[in-house]
Amino acid sequence: MSEPEEDGMCEAHARRIARLESEIEELRSANDVLRRVAEFLARRPHRSGPVDRADPGRSPRWGGSG
């Protein structure tokens, strides 16, 4: 392999490494957001009882249609 070919491969690898490092940083940021959401949800009071299938966000016990 000639020196210009090696230089081209090195530059291509350097670009790929930079792109992967950027993607890693994006994933770390997204992971941090998901961790904070999970912590927030874990602190919320949990509903118990049957779930109204017409409105899954509302329990029949608390004024749903069930």
PDBQT receptor file of N, H, CA, C and O in Angstrom, charges set to zero:
ATOM      1  N   MET A   1       0.854  -1.168   0.000  1.00  0.00    +0.000 N 
ATOM      2  CA  MET A   1       0.000   0.000   0.000  1.00  0.00    +0.000 C 
ATOM      3  C   MET A   1       0.905   1.238   0.000  1.00  0.00    +0.000 C 
ATOM      4  O   MET A   1       1.912   1.291   0.706  1.00  0.00    +0.000 OA
ATOM      5  N   SER A   2       0.531   2.199  -0.784  1.00  0.00    +0.000 N 
ATOM      6  H   SER A   2      -0.287   2.155  -1.358  1.00  0.00    +0.000 HD
ATOM      7  CA  SER A   2       1.340   3.420  -0.896  1.00  0.00    +0.000 C 
ATOM      8  C   SER A   2       1.056   4.350   0.285  1.00  0.00    +0.000 C 
ATOM      9  O   SER A   2       0.062   4.201   0.996  1.00  0.00    +0.000 OA
ATOM     10  N   GLU A   3       1.942   5.293   0.463  1.00  0.00    +0.000 N 
ATOM     11  H   GLU A   3       2.749   5.414  -0.115  1.00  0.00    +0.000 HD
ATOM     12  CA  GLU A   3       1.789   6.246   1.564  1.00  0.00    +0.000 C 
ATOM     13  C   GLU A   3       0.515   7.082   1.428  1.00  0.00    +0.000 C 
ATOM     14  O   GLU A   3      -0.175   7.279   2.429  1.00  0.00    +0.000 OA
ATOM     15  N   PRO A   4       0.170   7.586   0.229  1.00  0.00    +0.000 N 
ATOM     16  CA  PRO A   4      -1.097   8.330   0.102  1.00  0.00    +0.000 C 
ATOM     17  C   PRO A   4      -2.316   7.471   0.451  1.00  0.00    +0.000 C 
ATOM     18  O   PRO A   4      -3.275   7.967   1.042  1.00  0.00    +0.000 OA
ATOM     19  N   GLU A   5      -2.280   6.170   0.084  1.00  0.00    +0.000 N 
ATOM     20  H   GLU A   5      -1.500   5.767  -0.395  1.00  0.00    +0.000 HD
ATOM     21  CA  GLU A   5      -3.398   5.285   0.437  1.00  0.00    +0.000 C 
ATOM     22  C   GLU A   5      -3.492   5.116   1.953  1.00  0.00    +0.000 C 
ATOM     23  O   GLU A   5      -4.585   5.131   2.518  1.00  0.00    +0.000 OA
ATOM     24  N   GLU A   6      -2.349   4.955   2.601  1.00  0.00    +0.000 N 
ATOM     25  H   GLU A   6      -1.460   4.943   2.142  1.00  0.00    +0.000 HD
ATOM     26  CA  GLU A   6      -2.334   4.815   4.059  1.00  0.00    +0.000 C 
ATOM     27  C   GLU A   6      -2.852   6.084   4.726  1.00  0.00    +0.000 C 
ATOM     28  O   GLU A   6      -3.611   6.027   5.694  1.00  0.00    +0.000 OA
ATOM     29  N   ASP A   7      -2.424   7.243   4.188  1.00  0.00    +0.000 N 
ATOM     30  H   ASP A   7      -1.808   7.290   3.402  1.00  0.00    +0.000 HD
ATOM     31  CA  ASP A   7      -2.895   8.514   4.742  1.00  0.00    +0.000 C 
ATOM     32  C   ASP A   7      -4.416   8.640   4.589  1.00  0.00    +0.000 C 
ATOM     33  O   ASP A   7      -5.101   9.103   5.501  1.00  0.00    +0.000 OA
ATOM     34  N   GLY A   8      -4.927   8.231   3.450  1.00  0.00    +0.000 N 
ATOM     35  H   GLY A   8      -4.371   7.855   2.709  1.00  0.00    +0.000 HD
ATOM     36  CA  GLY A   8      -6.366   8.276   3.221  1.00  0.00    +0.000 C 
ATOM     37  C   GLY A   8      -7.113   7.379   4.188  1.00  0.00    +0.000 C 
ATOM     38  O   GLY A   8      -8.162   7.758   4.709  1.00  0.00    +0.000 OA
ATOM     39  N   MET A   9      -6.580   6.194   4.429  1.00  0.00    +0.000 N 
ATOM     40  H   MET A   9      -5.728   5.886   4.006  1.00  0.00    +0.000 HD
ATOM     41  CA  MET A   9      -7.211   5.273   5.379  1.00  0.00    +0.000 C 
ATOM     42  C   MET A   9      -7.174   5.856   6.785  1.00  0.00    +0.000 C 
ATOM     43  O   MET A   9      -8.152   5.754   7.526  1.00  0.00    +0.000 OA
ATOM     44  N   CYS A  10      -6.051   6.466   7.157  1.00  0.00    +0.000 N 
ATOM     45  H   CYS A  10      -5.256   6.549   6.556  1.00  0.00    +0.000 HD
ATOM     46  CA  CYS A  10      -5.933   7.068   8.487  1.00  0.00    +0.000 C 
ATOM     47  C   CYS A  10      -6.959   8.191   8.668  1.00  0.00    +0.000 C 
ATOM     48  O   CYS A  10      -7.592   8.300   9.718  1.00  0.00    +0.000 OA
ATOM     49  N   GLU A  11      -7.116   9.020   7.638  1.00  0.00    +0.000 N 
ATOM     50  H   GLU A  11      -6.602   8.932   6.785  1.00  0.00    +0.000 HD
ATOM     51  CA  GLU A  11      -8.093  10.108   7.715  1.00  0.00    +0.000 C 
ATOM     52  C   GLU A  11      -9.510   9.563   7.813  1.00  0.00    +0.000 C 
ATOM     53  O   GLU A  11     -10.328  10.079   8.574  1.00  0.00    +0.000 OA
ATOM     54  N   ALA A  12      -9.799   8.527   7.047  1.00  0.00    +0.000 N 
ATOM     55  H   ALA A  12      -9.134   8.108   6.428  1.00  0.00    +0.000 HD
ATOM     56  CA  ALA A  12     -11.134   7.917   7.095  1.00  0.00    +0.000 C 
ATOM     57  C   ALA A  12     -11.399   7.335   8.485  1.00  0.00    +0.000 C 
ATOM     58  O   ALA A  12     -12.495   7.482   9.024  1.00  0.00    +0.000 OA
ATOM     59  N   HIS A  13     -10.399   6.680   9.056  1.00  0.00    +0.000 N 
ATOM     60  H   HIS A  13      -9.508   6.561   8.618  1.00  0.00    +0.000 HD
ATOM     61  CA  HIS A  13     -10.561   6.123  10.393  1.00  0.00    +0.000 C 
ATOM     62  C   HIS A  13     -10.732   7.235  11.428  1.00  0.00    +0.000 C 
ATOM     63  O   HIS A  13     -11.535   7.106  12.352  1.00  0.00    +0.000 OA
ATOM     64  N   ALA A  14      -9.988   8.312  11.275  1.00  0.00    +0.000 N 
ATOM     65  H   ALA A  14      -9.336   8.416  10.525  1.00  0.00    +0.000 HD
ATOM     66  CA  ALA A  14     -10.104   9.427  12.213  1.00  0.00    +0.000 C 
ATOM     67  C   ALA A  14     -11.511  10.030  12.152  1.00  0.00    +0.000 C 
ATOM     68  O   ALA A  14     -12.084  10.365  13.189  1.00  0.00    +0.000 OA
ATOM     69  N   ARG A  15     -12.067  10.169  10.951  1.00  0.00    +0.000 N 
ATOM     70  H   ARG A  15     -11.602   9.897  10.108  1.00  0.00    +0.000 HD
ATOM     71  CA  ARG A  15     -13.436  10.690  10.811  1.00  0.00    +0.000 C 
ATOM     72  C   ARG A  15     -14.442   9.730  11.459  1.00  0.00    +0.000 C 
ATOM     73  O   ARG A  15     -15.374  10.159  12.139  1.00  0.00    +0.000 OA
ATOM     74  N   ARG A  16     -14.240   8.442  11.240  1.00  0.00    +0.000 N 
ATOM     75  H   ARG A  16     -13.482   8.093  10.687  1.00  0.00    +0.000 HD
ATOM     76  CA  ARG A  16     -15.157   7.453  11.819  1.00  0.00    +0.000 C 
ATOM     77  C   ARG A  16     -15.083   7.479  13.345  1.00  0.00    +0.000 C 
ATOM     78  O   ARG A  16     -16.109   7.406  14.022  1.00  0.00    +0.000 OA
ATOM     79  N   ILE A  17     -13.874   7.583  13.880  1.00  0.00    +0.000 N 
ATOM     80  H   ILE A  17     -13.041   7.642  13.330  1.00  0.00    +0.000 HD
ATOM     81  CA  ILE A  17     -13.711   7.649  15.339  1.00  0.00    +0.000 C 
ATOM     82  C   ILE A  17     -14.409   8.888  15.887  1.00  0.00    +0.000 C 
ATOM     83  O   ILE A  17     -15.095   8.809  16.906  1.00  0.00    +0.000 OA
ATOM     84  N   ALA A  18     -14.244  10.023  15.226  1.00  0.00    +0.000 N 
ATOM     85  H   ALA A  18     -13.688  10.087  14.398  1.00  0.00    +0.000 HD
ATOM     86  CA  ALA A  18     -14.890  11.256  15.677  1.00  0.00    +0.000 C 
ATOM     87  C   ALA A  18     -16.411  11.108  15.650  1.00  0.00    +0.000 C 
ATOM     88  O   ALA A  18     -17.097  11.546  16.574  1.00  0.00    +0.000 OA
ATOM     89  N   ARG A  19     -16.936  10.492  14.592  1.00  0.00    +0.000 N 
ATOM     90  H   ARG A  19     -16.379  10.137  13.841  1.00  0.00    +0.000 HD
ATOM     91  CA  ARG A  19     -18.387  10.286  14.486  1.00  0.00    +0.000 C 
ATOM     92  C   ARG A  19     -18.873   9.358  15.608  1.00  0.00    +0.000 C 
ATOM     93  O   ARG A  19     -19.912   9.610  16.218  1.00  0.00    +0.000 OA
ATOM     94  N   LEU A  20     -18.125   8.293  15.873  1.00  0.00    +0.000 N 
ATOM     95  H   LEU A  20     -17.281   8.088  15.378  1.00  0.00    +0.000 HD
ATOM     96  CA  LEU A  20     -18.523   7.358  16.928  1.00  0.00    +0.000 C 
ATOM     97  C   LEU A  20     -18.461   8.019  18.302  1.00  0.00    +0.000 C 
ATOM     98  O   LEU A  20     -19.324   7.777  19.146  1.00  0.00    +0.000 OA
ATOM     99  N   GLU A  21     -17.449   8.848  18.531  1.00  0.00    +0.000 N 
ATOM    100  H   GLU A  21     -16.748   9.044  17.845  1.00  0.00    +0.000 HD
ATOM    101  CA  GLU A  21     -17.361   9.557  19.807  1.00  0.00    +0.000 C 
ATOM    102  C   GLU A  21     -18.540  10.492  19.985  1.00  0.00    +0.000 C 
ATOM    103  O   GLU A  21     -19.055  10.636  21.093  1.00  0.00    +0.000 OA
ATOM    104  N   SER A  22     -18.976  11.132  18.905  1.00  0.00    +0.000 N 
ATOM    105  H   SER A  22     -18.558  11.015  18.004  1.00  0.00    +0.000 HD
ATOM    106  CA  SER A  22     -20.141  12.010  18.957  1.00  0.00    +0.000 C 
ATOM    107  C   SER A  22     -21.399  11.198  19.276  1.00  0.00    +0.000 C 
ATOM    108  O   SER A  22     -22.223  11.620  20.088  1.00  0.00    +0.000 OA
ATOM    109  N   GLU A  23     -21.542  10.049  18.645  1.00  0.00    +0.000 N 
ATOM    110  H   GLU A  23     -20.873   9.707  17.986  1.00  0.00    +0.000 HD
ATOM    111  CA  GLU A  23     -22.705   9.194  18.914  1.00  0.00    +0.000 C 
ATOM    112  C   GLU A  23     -22.702   8.699  20.351  1.00  0.00    +0.000 C 
ATOM    113  O   GLU A  23     -23.757   8.608  20.977  1.00  0.00    +0.000 OA
ATOM    114  N   ILE A  24     -21.528   8.378  20.878  1.00  0.00    +0.000 N 
ATOM    115  H   ILE A  24     -20.671   8.452  20.369  1.00  0.00    +0.000 HD
ATOM    116  CA  ILE A  24     -21.419   7.936  22.269  1.00  0.00    +0.000 C 
ATOM    117  C   ILE A  24     -21.896   9.045  23.195  1.00  0.00    +0.000 C 
ATOM    118  O   ILE A  24     -22.632   8.786  24.148  1.00  0.00    +0.000 OA
ATOM    119  N   GLU A  25     -21.485  10.272  22.923  1.00  0.00    +0.000 N 
ATOM    120  H   GLU A  25     -20.888  10.482  22.149  1.00  0.00    +0.000 HD
ATOM    121  CA  GLU A  25     -21.904  11.402  23.758  1.00  0.00    +0.000 C 
ATOM    122  C   GLU A  25     -23.415  11.598  23.690  1.00  0.00    +0.000 C 
ATOM    123  O   GLU A  25     -24.043  11.883  24.709  1.00  0.00    +0.000 OA
ATOM    124  N   GLU A  26     -24.010  11.451  22.504  1.00  0.00    +0.000 N 
ATOM    125  H   GLU A  26     -23.500  11.219  21.675  1.00  0.00    +0.000 HD
ATOM    126  CA  GLU A  26     -25.469  11.560  22.372  1.00  0.00    +0.000 C 
ATOM    127  C   GLU A  26     -26.168  10.469  23.175  1.00  0.00    +0.000 C 
ATOM    128  O   GLU A  26     -27.176  10.730  23.831  1.00  0.00    +0.000 OA
ATOM    129  N   LEU A  27     -25.639   9.252  23.125  1.00  0.00    +0.000 N 
ATOM    130  H   LEU A  27     -24.820   9.041  22.592  1.00  0.00    +0.000 HD
ATOM    131  CA  LEU A  27     -26.236   8.145  23.872  1.00  0.00    +0.000 C 
ATOM    132  C   LEU A  27     -26.116   8.365  25.375  1.00  0.00    +0.000 C 
ATOM    133  O   LEU A  27     -27.042   8.053  26.124  1.00  0.00    +0.000 OA
ATOM    134  N   ARG A  28     -24.996   8.893  25.813  1.00  0.00    +0.000 N 
ATOM    135  H   ARG A  28     -24.245   9.147  25.204  1.00  0.00    +0.000 HD
ATOM    136  CA  ARG A  28     -24.831   9.188  27.246  1.00  0.00    +0.000 C 
ATOM    137  C   ARG A  28     -25.844  10.235  27.694  1.00  0.00    +0.000 C 
ATOM    138  O   ARG A  28     -26.420  10.130  28.776  1.00  0.00    +0.000 OA
ATOM    139  N   SER A  29     -26.054  11.240  26.856  1.00  0.00    +0.000 N 
ATOM    140  H   SER A  29     -25.585  11.325  25.976  1.00  0.00    +0.000 HD
ATOM    141  CA  SER A  29     -27.019  12.283  27.180  1.00  0.00    +0.000 C 
ATOM    142  C   SER A  29     -28.434  11.700  27.252  1.00  0.00    +0.000 C 
ATOM    143  O   SER A  29     -29.182  11.992  28.185  1.00  0.00    +0.000 OA
ATOM    144  N   ALA A  30     -28.793  10.881  26.271  1.00  0.00    +0.000 N 
ATOM    145  H   ALA A  30     -28.185  10.643  25.513  1.00  0.00    +0.000 HD
ATOM    146  CA  ALA A  30     -30.114  10.251  26.268  1.00  0.00    +0.000 C 
ATOM    147  C   ALA A  30     -30.275   9.331  27.476  1.00  0.00    +0.000 C 
ATOM    148  O   ALA A  30     -31.350   9.274  28.073  1.00  0.00    +0.000 OA
ATOM    149  N   ASN A  31     -29.227   8.622  27.831  1.00  0.00    +0.000 N 
ATOM    150  H   ASN A  31     -28.354   8.669  27.345  1.00  0.00    +0.000 HD
ATOM    151  CA  ASN A  31     -29.272   7.736  28.983  1.00  0.00    +0.000 C 
ATOM    152  C   ASN A  31     -29.504   8.537  30.264  1.00  0.00    +0.000 C 
ATOM    153  O   ASN A  31     -30.248   8.105  31.144  1.00  0.00    +0.000 OA
ATOM    154  N   ASP A  32     -28.872   9.696  30.364  1.00  0.00    +0.000 N 
ATOM    155  H   ASP A  32     -28.268  10.048  29.649  1.00  0.00    +0.000 HD
ATOM    156  CA  ASP A  32     -29.054  10.546  31.527  1.00  0.00    +0.000 C 
ATOM    157  C   ASP A  32     -30.508  11.022  31.621  1.00  0.00    +0.000 C 
ATOM    158  O   ASP A  32     -31.090  11.036  32.706  1.00  0.00    +0.000 OA
ATOM    159  N   VAL A  33     -31.084  11.405  30.496  1.00  0.00    +0.000 N 
ATOM    160  H   VAL A  33     -30.612  11.394  29.615  1.00  0.00    +0.000 HD
ATOM    161  CA  VAL A  33     -32.487  11.838  30.479  1.00  0.00    +0.000 C 
ATOM    162  C   VAL A  33     -33.394  10.690  30.914  1.00  0.00    +0.000 C 
ATOM    163  O   VAL A  33     -34.292  10.885  31.733  1.00  0.00    +0.000 OA
ATOM    164  N   LEU A  34     -33.163   9.495  30.370  1.00  0.00    +0.000 N 
ATOM    165  H   LEU A  34     -32.434   9.337  29.705  1.00  0.00    +0.000 HD
ATOM    166  CA  LEU A  34     -33.998   8.342  30.740  1.00  0.00    +0.000 C 
ATOM    167  C   LEU A  34     -33.844   8.000  32.219  1.00  0.00    +0.000 C 
ATOM    168  O   LEU A  34     -34.821   7.624  32.868  1.00  0.00    +0.000 OA
ATOM    169  N   ARG A  35     -32.640   8.125  32.759  1.00  0.00    +0.000 N 
ATOM    170  H   ARG A  35     -31.847   8.431  32.232  1.00  0.00    +0.000 HD
ATOM    171  CA  ARG A  35     -32.416   7.847  34.177  1.00  0.00    +0.000 C 
ATOM    172  C   ARG A  35     -33.204   8.832  35.034  1.00  0.00    +0.000 C 
ATOM    173  O   ARG A  35     -33.817   8.447  36.030  1.00  0.00    +0.000 OA
ATOM    174  N   ARG A  36     -33.184  10.125  34.633  1.00  0.00    +0.000 N 
ATOM    175  H   ARG A  36     -32.687  10.437  33.824  1.00  0.00    +0.000 HD
ATOM    176  CA  ARG A  36     -33.933  11.126  35.397  1.00  0.00    +0.000 C 
ATOM    177  C   ARG A  36     -35.434  10.890  35.312  1.00  0.00    +0.000 C 
ATOM    178  O   ARG A  36     -36.144  11.080  36.300  1.00  0.00    +0.000 OA
ATOM    179  N   VAL A  37     -35.927  10.481  34.152  1.00  0.00    +0.000 N 
ATOM    180  H   VAL A  37     -35.351  10.326  33.349  1.00  0.00    +0.000 HD
ATOM    181  CA  VAL A  37     -37.356  10.172  34.006  1.00  0.00    +0.000 C 
ATOM    182  C   VAL A  37     -37.717   8.982  34.890  1.00  0.00    +0.000 C 
ATOM    183  O   VAL A  37     -38.744   9.005  35.568  1.00  0.00    +0.000 OA
ATOM    184  N   ALA A  38     -36.885   7.948  34.889  1.00  0.00    +0.000 N 
ATOM    185  H   ALA A  38     -36.051   7.929  34.338  1.00  0.00    +0.000 HD
ATOM    186  CA  ALA A  38     -37.149   6.770  35.726  1.00  0.00    +0.000 C 
ATOM    187  C   ALA A  38     -37.167   7.150  37.204  1.00  0.00    +0.000 C 
ATOM    188  O   ALA A  38     -38.016   6.669  37.953  1.00  0.00    +0.000 OA
ATOM    189  N   GLU A  39     -36.240   8.009  37.633  1.00  0.00    +0.000 N 
ATOM    190  H   GLU A  39     -35.550   8.400  37.024  1.00  0.00    +0.000 HD
ATOM    191  CA  GLU A  39     -36.221   8.449  39.028  1.00  0.00    +0.000 C 
ATOM    192  C   GLU A  39     -37.482   9.243  39.358  1.00  0.00    +0.000 C 
ATOM    193  O   GLU A  39     -38.064   9.075  40.430  1.00  0.00    +0.000 OA
ATOM    194  N   PHE A  40     -37.902  10.108  38.435  1.00  0.00    +0.000 N 
ATOM    195  H   PHE A  40     -37.429  10.245  37.564  1.00  0.00    +0.000 HD
ATOM    196  CA  PHE A  40     -39.120  10.883  38.633  1.00  0.00    +0.000 C 
ATOM    197  C   PHE A  40     -40.328   9.957  38.766  1.00  0.00    +0.000 C 
ATOM    198  O   PHE A  40     -41.135  10.113  39.682  1.00  0.00    +0.000 OA
ATOM    199  N   LEU A  41     -40.448   9.003  37.859  1.00  0.00    +0.000 N 
ATOM    200  H   LEU A  41     -39.792   8.877  37.115  1.00  0.00    +0.000 HD
ATOM    201  CA  LEU A  41     -41.582   8.079  37.898  1.00  0.00    +0.000 C 
ATOM    202  C   LEU A  41     -41.567   7.221  39.148  1.00  0.00    +0.000 C 
ATOM    203  O   LEU A  41     -42.625   6.883  39.678  1.00  0.00    +0.000 OA
ATOM    204  N   ALA A  42     -40.377   6.863  39.629  1.00  0.00    +0.000 N 
ATOM    205  H   ALA A  42     -39.518   7.138  39.198  1.00  0.00    +0.000 HD
ATOM    206  CA  ALA A  42     -40.281   6.035  40.832  1.00  0.00    +0.000 C 
ATOM    207  C   ALA A  42     -40.769   6.797  42.066  1.00  0.00    +0.000 C 
ATOM    208  O   ALA A  42     -41.220   6.177  43.029  1.00  0.00    +0.000 OA
ATOM    209  N   ARG A  43     -40.685   8.123  42.053  1.00  0.00    +0.000 N 
ATOM    210  H   ARG A  43     -40.318   8.626  41.271  1.00  0.00    +0.000 HD
ATOM    211  CA  ARG A  43     -41.119   8.930  43.199  1.00  0.00    +0.000 C 
ATOM    212  C   ARG A  43     -42.622   9.200  43.186  1.00  0.00    +0.000 C 
ATOM    213  O   ARG A  43     -43.185   9.603  44.204  1.00  0.00    +0.000 OA
ATOM    214  N   ARG A  44     -43.273   8.983  42.052  1.00  0.00    +0.000 N 
ATOM    215  H   ARG A  44     -42.815   8.655  41.225  1.00  0.00    +0.000 HD
ATOM    216  CA  ARG A  44     -44.708   9.262  41.955  1.00  0.00    +0.000 C 
ATOM    217  C   ARG A  44     -45.504   8.188  42.688  1.00  0.00    +0.000 C 
ATOM    218  O   ARG A  44     -45.085   7.032  42.746  1.00  0.00    +0.000 OA
ATOM    219  N   PRO A  45     -46.657   8.569  43.250  1.00  0.00    +0.000 N 
ATOM    220  CA  PRO A  45     -47.496   7.545  43.894  1.00  0.00    +0.000 C 
ATOM    221  C   PRO A  45     -48.027   6.572  42.841  1.00  0.00    +0.000 C 
ATOM    222  O   PRO A  45     -48.331   6.957  41.712  1.00  0.00    +0.000 OA
ATOM    223  N   HIS A  46     -48.128   5.326  43.232  1.00  0.00    +0.000 N 
ATOM    224  H   HIS A  46     -47.881   5.013  44.149  1.00  0.00    +0.000 HD
ATOM    225  CA  HIS A  46     -48.604   4.291  42.317  1.00  0.00    +0.000 C 
ATOM    226  C   HIS A  46     -50.104   4.105  42.472  1.00  0.00    +0.000 C 
ATOM    227  O   HIS A  46     -50.627   4.114  43.587  1.00  0.00    +0.000 OA
ATOM    228  N   ARG A  47     -50.788   3.939  41.361  1.00  0.00    +0.000 N 
ATOM    229  H   ARG A  47     -50.363   3.931  40.455  1.00  0.00    +0.000 HD
ATOM    230  CA  ARG A  47     -52.220   3.640  41.395  1.00  0.00    +0.000 C 
ATOM    231  C   ARG A  47     -52.390   2.141  41.536  1.00  0.00    +0.000 C 
ATOM    232  O   ARG A  47     -51.588   1.354  41.034  1.00  0.00    +0.000 OA
ATOM    233  N   SER A  48     -53.441   1.769  42.221  1.00  0.00    +0.000 N 
ATOM    234  H   SER A  48     -54.093   2.408  42.629  1.00  0.00    +0.000 HD
ATOM    235  CA  SER A  48     -53.743   0.344  42.306  1.00  0.00    +0.000 C 
ATOM    236  C   SER A  48     -55.198   0.146  41.907  1.00  0.00    +0.000 C 
ATOM    237  O   SER A  48     -55.988   1.091  41.905  1.00  0.00    +0.000 OA
ATOM    238  N   GLY A  49     -55.534  -1.062  41.579  1.00  0.00    +0.000 N 
ATOM    239  H   GLY A  49     -54.892  -1.829  41.580  1.00  0.00    +0.000 HD
ATOM    240  CA  GLY A  49     -56.898  -1.356  41.185  1.00  0.00    +0.000 C 
ATOM    241  C   GLY A  49     -56.994  -1.595  39.696  1.00  0.00    +0.000 C 
ATOM    242  O   GLY A  49     -56.007  -1.473  38.972  1.00  0.00    +0.000 OA
ATOM    243  N   PRO A  50     -58.208  -1.942  39.233  1.00  0.00    +0.000 N 
ATOM    244  CA  PRO A  50     -58.391  -2.249  37.813  1.00  0.00    +0.000 C 
ATOM    245  C   PRO A  50     -58.217  -1.007  36.947  1.00  0.00    +0.000 C 
ATOM    246  O   PRO A  50     -58.429   0.120  37.395  1.00  0.00    +0.000 OA
ATOM    247  N   VAL A  51     -57.837  -1.234  35.733  1.00  0.00    +0.000 N 
ATOM    248  H   VAL A  51     -57.665  -2.149  35.369  1.00  0.00    +0.000 HD
ATOM    249  CA  VAL A  51     -57.644  -0.140  34.784  1.00  0.00    +0.000 C 
ATOM    250  C   VAL A  51     -58.796  -0.147  33.791  1.00  0.00    +0.000 C 
ATOM    251  O   VAL A  51     -59.168  -1.198  33.270  1.00  0.00    +0.000 OA
ATOM    252  N   ASP A  52     -59.355   1.024  33.532  1.00  0.00    +0.000 N 
ATOM    253  H   ASP A  52     -59.052   1.878  33.956  1.00  0.00    +0.000 HD
ATOM    254  CA  ASP A  52     -60.422   1.173  32.549  1.00  0.00    +0.000 C 
ATOM    255  C   ASP A  52     -59.800   1.039  31.162  1.00  0.00    +0.000 C 
ATOM    256  O   ASP A  52     -58.974   1.867  30.777  1.00  0.00    +0.000 OA
ATOM    257  N   ARG A  53     -60.180   0.022  30.415  1.00  0.00    +0.000 N 
ATOM    258  H   ARG A  53     -60.851  -0.650  30.728  1.00  0.00    +0.000 HD
ATOM    259  CA  ARG A  53     -59.566  -0.205  29.101  1.00  0.00    +0.000 C 
ATOM    260  C   ARG A  53     -59.890   0.916  28.114  1.00  0.00    +0.000 C 
ATOM    261  O   ARG A  53     -59.120   1.151  27.183  1.00  0.00    +0.000 OA
ATOM    262  N   ALA A  54     -61.002   1.603  28.297  1.00  0.00    +0.000 N 
ATOM    263  H   ALA A  54     -61.628   1.411  29.053  1.00  0.00    +0.000 HD
ATOM    264  CA  ALA A  54     -61.349   2.708  27.406  1.00  0.00    +0.000 C 
ATOM    265  C   ALA A  54     -60.436   3.909  27.661  1.00  0.00    +0.000 C 
ATOM    266  O   ALA A  54     -60.170   4.701  26.757  1.00  0.00    +0.000 OA
ATOM    267  N   ASP A  55     -59.963   4.032  28.900  1.00  0.00    +0.000 N 
ATOM    268  H   ASP A  55     -60.180   3.389  29.634  1.00  0.00    +0.000 HD
ATOM    269  CA  ASP A  55     -59.067   5.130  29.266  1.00  0.00    +0.000 C 
ATOM    270  C   ASP A  55     -58.023   4.570  30.225  1.00  0.00    +0.000 C 
ATOM    271  O   ASP A  55     -58.189   4.667  31.441  1.00  0.00    +0.000 OA
ATOM    272  N   PRO A  56     -56.942   3.981  29.692  1.00  0.00    +0.000 N 
ATOM    273  CA  PRO A  56     -55.952   3.325  30.546  1.00  0.00    +0.000 C 
ATOM    274  C   PRO A  56     -55.327   4.249  31.579  1.00  0.00    +0.000 C 
ATOM    275  O   PRO A  56     -54.764   3.773  32.565  1.00  0.00    +0.000 OA
ATOM    276  N   GLY A  57     -55.411   5.540  31.379  1.00  0.00    +0.000 N 
ATOM    277  H   GLY A  57     -55.869   5.927  30.578  1.00  0.00    +0.000 HD
ATOM    278  CA  GLY A  57     -54.838   6.472  32.343  1.00  0.00    +0.000 C 
ATOM    279  C   GLY A  57     -55.722   6.716  33.553  1.00  0.00    +0.000 C 
ATOM    280  O   GLY A  57     -55.311   7.388  34.499  1.00  0.00    +0.000 OA
ATOM    281  N   ARG A  58     -56.945   6.171  33.532  1.00  0.00    +0.000 N 
ATOM    282  H   ARG A  58     -57.279   5.625  32.764  1.00  0.00    +0.000 HD
ATOM    283  CA  ARG A  58     -57.889   6.423  34.613  1.00  0.00    +0.000 C 
ATOM    284  C   ARG A  58     -58.369   5.112  35.210  1.00  0.00    +0.000 C 
ATOM    285  O   ARG A  58     -58.780   4.209  34.482  1.00  0.00    +0.000 OA
ATOM    286  N   SER A  59     -58.319   5.004  36.515  1.00  0.00    +0.000 N 
ATOM    287  H   SER A  59     -57.984   5.738  37.106  1.00  0.00    +0.000 HD
ATOM    288  CA  SER A  59     -58.813   3.819  37.194  1.00  0.00    +0.000 C 
ATOM    289  C   SER A  59     -60.323   3.967  37.407  1.00  0.00    +0.000 C 
ATOM    290  O   SER A  59     -60.777   5.053  37.766  1.00  0.00    +0.000 OA
ATOM    291  N   PRO A  60     -61.113   2.906  37.196  1.00  0.00    +0.000 N 
ATOM    292  CA  PRO A  60     -62.564   3.004  37.394  1.00  0.00    +0.000 C 
ATOM    293  C   PRO A  60     -62.914   3.439  38.817  1.00  0.00    +0.000 C 
ATOM    294  O   PRO A  60     -63.927   4.105  39.031  1.00  0.00    +0.000 OA
ATOM    295  N   ARG A  61     -62.093   3.069  39.777  1.00  0.00    +0.000 N 
ATOM    296  H   ARG A  61     -61.271   2.527  39.603  1.00  0.00    +0.000 HD
ATOM    297  CA  ARG A  61     -62.304   3.428  41.165  1.00  0.00    +0.000 C 
ATOM    298  C   ARG A  61     -62.341   4.943  41.371  1.00  0.00    +0.000 C 
ATOM    299  O   ARG A  61     -63.012   5.446  42.272  1.00  0.00    +0.000 OA
ATOM    300  N   TRP A  62     -61.614   5.648  40.527  1.00  0.00    +0.000 N 
ATOM    301  H   TRP A  62     -61.069   5.240  39.796  1.00  0.00    +0.000 HD
ATOM    302  CA  TRP A  62     -61.472   7.083  40.692  1.00  0.00    +0.000 C 
ATOM    303  C   TRP A  62     -62.268   7.859  39.648  1.00  0.00    +0.000 C 
ATOM    304  O   TRP A  62     -61.841   8.924  39.201  1.00  0.00    +0.000 OA
ATOM    305  N   GLY A  63     -63.416   7.330  39.265  1.00  0.00    +0.000 N 
ATOM    306  H   GLY A  63     -63.763   6.465  39.628  1.00  0.00    +0.000 HD
ATOM    307  CA  GLY A  63     -64.295   8.080  38.389  1.00  0.00    +0.000 C 
ATOM    308  C   GLY A  63     -64.247   7.644  36.930  1.00  0.00    +0.000 C 
ATOM    309  O   GLY A  63     -64.689   8.383  36.051  1.00  0.00    +0.000 OA
ATOM    310  N   GLY A  64     -63.730   6.483  36.669  1.00  0.00    +0.000 N 
ATOM    311  H   GLY A  64     -63.371   5.882  37.383  1.00  0.00    +0.000 HD
ATOM    312  CA  GLY A  64     -63.720   5.964  35.310  1.00  0.00    +0.000 C 
ATOM    313  C   GLY A  64     -65.070   5.397  34.937  1.00  0.00    +0.000 C 
ATOM    314  O   GLY A  64     -66.020   5.496  35.714  1.00  0.00    +0.000 OA
ATOM    315  N   SER A  65     -65.171   4.811  33.780  1.00  0.00    +0.000 N 
ATOM    316  H   SER A  65     -64.400   4.730  33.149  1.00  0.00    +0.000 HD
ATOM    317  CA  SER A  65     -66.473   4.317  33.319  1.00  0.00    +0.000 C 
ATOM    318  C   SER A  65     -66.760   2.901  33.782  1.00  0.00    +0.000 C 
ATOM    319  O   SER A  65     -67.828   2.372  33.477  1.00  0.00    +0.000 OA
ATOM    320  N   GLY A  66     -65.834   2.258  34.517  1.00  0.00    +0.000 N 
ATOM    321  H   GLY A  66     -64.966   2.688  34.765  1.00  0.00    +0.000 HD
ATOM    322  CA  GLY A  66     -66.008   0.866  34.949  1.00  0.00    +0.000 C 
ATOM    323  C   GLY A  66     -66.781   0.803  36.169  1.00  0.00    +0.000 C 
ATOM    324  O   GLY A  66     -67.031  -0.286  36.685  1.00  0.00    +0.000 OA
TER     325      GLY A  66
